[in-house]
Amino acid sequence: MEQLKGVDWTVIILTCQYKDSVQVFQRELEVRQKREQIPARTLLLAVEDPETRVGSGGATLNALLVAAEHLSARAGFTVVTSDVLHSAWILILHMGRDFPFNDCGRAFTCLPVENPQAPVEAMICNLDCLLDIMSHRLGPGSPPGVWVCSTDMLLSVPANPGISWDGFRGARVIALPGSTTYARNHGVYLTDPQDFVLDIYYQGTEAEIQQCARPDGRVPLVSGIVFFSVETAEHLLATHVSPPLDACTYMGLDSGARPVQLSLFFDILLCMARNVSREDFLVGRPPKMGQGDANITGYLQGARMELWQELRDQPLTMAYIPDGSYSYVTSSASEFLHILTFPGAAGAQVVYSQVEARQLLEPGSSVISCLLEGPVQLAPGSVLQHCHLRGPIHCRAGCFLSGLDMAQSEALHGLELRDLVLQGHHVRLHGAPSRAYTLVGRLDSWERQGTGTYLNMSWSEFFQKTGVRDWDLWDPDTPPAERCLLSARLFPVLHPSRALGPQDMLWMLNPQEDGSEALRGWRACWRLSWEQLQPCLDRATALASRRDLFFCQALRKARHVLEARQDLSLRPMIRAAVLEGCAGPLLAMLDQIAAGAGDPGVAARALACVADVLGCMAEGQGGLRSGPAANPEWMQPFSYLECGDLARGVEALALERNKWLSRPALLVRAARHYEGAGQILIRQAVMSAQHFVSMEPVELPAPGQWVVAECPARVDFSGGWSDTPPLAYELGGAVLGLAVQVDGRRPIGARACRIPEPELWLAMGPQQDKMAMKMVCRSLDDLQDYCQPHAPGALLKAAFICAGIVRMRSPFSLSEQLLRAFGGGFELHTWSELPHGSGLGTSSILAGAALAALQRAAGQAVSTESLIHAVLHLEQVLTTGGGWQDQVGGLMPGIKVGRSRAQLPLKVEVEEITVPEGFIQKLNDHLLLVYTGKTRLARNLLQDVLRSWYARLPAVVQNAHSLVQHTEQCTDAFRQGSHT
């Protein structure tokens, strides 16, 4: 089904419970905008959520007011005006209340999933999933208005949920299917056949729930998602100036108004439900919301009266998504572990983690953003999250460990943990940073009702086992009904003489082992209850700690990927490191890998990754990535690499790099030079092809006797680019090619002869008897530009050097070298009847022809196999790079397949393909050469391909493998004479 276009949000508001967390979560929104999860033009606002004082309905009204205020200011108004809503798409995300298993709430709970297609590598939180659902599934197609979405649930919505917005007005709730059993503890909608909402039931009776059932027996659950049209949003916004509803907003609270608790569903939406009477609505739903103090009851009824007058005439409809699913994230540890694990899975779920002993992770367990060193055993149904641990550690079933690092590992050694939740927390006590640890049982309840348990046992059993007494946990005047886990002062936050650790809680599991000493130490600590701990949590440090751990494991992954030569793209991780300000450690690690690599392929890829980091740091500015890389400032590092001193070369590159980090233009130029450094290593790897160049001395031709080499052009049928270094020796290449004449002639050739003068006479032209350019080289200085492809005669000059006729670093002059070895100089002519940049392999075939003629004129016989490898060497000397398919196609006759293995030294093996009789003629009858007039320099194309290959972009890796596979299939087709 077609993916809907994403919503271009005007404003996204994230409401958060604690004032000191607003800046923290504002940054989290901005990071997601940089990751391209949120449109660049969207206004992002994190605001304090007064929900604990004004309820979800009041928090919605407050967020709507904040959005309208910012949009009004942006539009130039000096007062809040609802006109700005008419062209706005607003998304309000409510973070809700505290969550016992994540200090940053349900929204920032990391899930055991990865997105390999994401442009930026990052842990996936529930917030990210909901943003994607709202932006790409539910939101598209909706008119301007206000979406409200809770973050306390997990949702699954099909790519195109089929919501129709034709003729829509009023408000719309999104409902997902659930069982009647599940609905007993949740909200459900009652609708008429036209999907107008008649009523909303929360924890309804069996009869009420059955009344809501759909034909398939399931019921529409309240999902926490609502859409308000502009008209309805205007009516809702109008209430912010009407007492007592003004007390729901920051303006009312700042004015000293008494807070009023309103529910989004059972106040704001319920008054629009058709079956709800005015009298029932004013009483309140659920009934307990309207009971208690008479003053409070009257205050609430006054607020509901205002809502009834403003919203009663607005229609409320439901969009039911039968293929979706909904799951509220409760405070039950068992349910939370079920969400994070996959019972029945074939293996453990390991997400953004590095694990040394992966075999110890049993199926049905999960590891999320962790570094696990040594033996760490994890049983089914257990989860490790945001931990850096060193074994031996043994977690049996039902465990959840989070926020622990190496310093706490020792406290876990020798323990068998089962059905426990152990968490490390970053806290601030009177402004001072500290660490605290909490331990609870999987079966413990966070609800206030009931007798309660701790560490999966009754309080009486816990007291008897540990020696802890009730007065240790609660004040004497605390009523028995309020003595629960939430209010128990169990958790040490400060010890008078030492740092705290998990051992300050773990002793309770085995108090018989020095229990009295541990109990005294526990009693000596300043302890807080869970309720008291929440306002002290340092969410900024918690998120920063998670980020640091994420990049710590990411760096280890990157090192393994590079050193193990894995076809896994590091570009998403590079982008993440740059966005999060972690580029420095990544560059340092890449330097280490490059300097210590014994394989030039690994070193070259590491340098290419450095270039990618620098390119990302430029943030799309500073110019094109492809460009020159011969600045004199970089020549010293390059010279070390050319001499084979890799470690010194990488060190010198890093020192020079530090001078080029100040602005985008310099970053891009530095990236180009790192790619240039990589080309040096590629060149050295390809130079290994010289192992397979052999020559036999033959009689030296007489001066003036021409040696002529004429060659066809080439056409490749399959596999082109797989022959290009480094693909040729990292992946292995295979190309099926055909030697072809053009207009009945061999269009490419060279001829050479000896001359008496100790000089080199060079001539180039379009035909053998039409030399358009001539030049004479009388000194080594005349040959210095042999490595500059655009220089006149560069290919011919490189041919003399690669043929061994001239040595640039010889103590002898050019004339002395020529006289000593040959008694004179050489004249070399080359020609090509094909247009420059035609794509028929001209330059490589021309190099082969020039080498063949020169070698023979110099008294050396060279086999065609040697010539193929000699051209590889020549093109690296010339710095054009390039692969081997052109010379294989043009120097070997007929139809052939060339192959190179994924290894060094680089060796090309050629197999001639025998085809059925008559097939060649059929092929000729179907070949037509058309000249478009467009040229291209292979070097520019090559830079782009190599950059993509070194980045191991999935599409490029897949294409490269497909090229080789298709070549073998195409070869079989030629052998069989198949033309289909």
Secondary structure, DSSP 8 states (H G I E B T S, - for coil): ---------SEEEEEES-GGGHHHHHHHHHHHHHTTSS-TT-EEEEEE-THHHHHHHHHHHHHHHHHHHHHHHHTT-SS--GGGGGG-EEEEEE--S-BTTBTT-GGG-B-S---TT-SS----BHHHHHHHHIIIIISTT--SEEEEEESSEEEE--SS-----TT--SEEEEEEEE-HHHHTTSEEEEE-TT-BEEEEEES--HHHHHHT--TTS-EEEEEEEEEEEHHHHHHHHHGGGSTTGGGGSHHHHHTT-------IIIIIIGGG-TT--HHHHHH-SSGGGG-S-HHHHHHHHHHHHHHHHHHTTS-EEEEE-TT-EEEE--S-HHHHHHHH--TT-SS-EEES-EETTGGGB-TT-EEES-EEES-EEE-TT-EEES-EEES-EEE-TT-EEES--HHHHHHHTT-EE-SEEEEEEEEEETTEEEEEEEEEETT----SSSS-EETTEEHHHHHHHH---HHHHS-TTS-GGG-SGGG---EEEE-SSS---THHHHGGGSTTTTHHHHHHHHHHSEEE-HHHHGGGB-HHHHHHHHHHHHHHHHHHHHHHHHHTT-----HHHHHHHHHTT-HHHHHHHHHHHHHH-SSHHHHHHHHHHHHHHHHHHTTT-SS-S------GGGHHHHHHHHTT-HHHHHHHHHHHHGGG-SSHHHHHHHHHHHHHHHHHHHHHHHGGGGGG--EEE-----TT--EEEEE-EEEEEE-TTTTSTTHIIIIIEEEEEEEE-BTTB--EEEEEEEESSSSEEEEEESBTTB--EEEEE-SGGGGGGGG-TTSTTHHHHHHHHHTTS--TT-SS-HHHHHHHHHSSEEEEEEEESS-TT-SSSHHHHHHHHHHHHHHHHTTEEE-HHHHHHHHHHHHHHHT----SHHHHHHHS-SEEEEEE-SSSS--EEEEE----TTHHHHHHHT------S----HHHHHHHHHHHHHTT-HHHHHHHHHHHHHHHHHHHHHHHT---
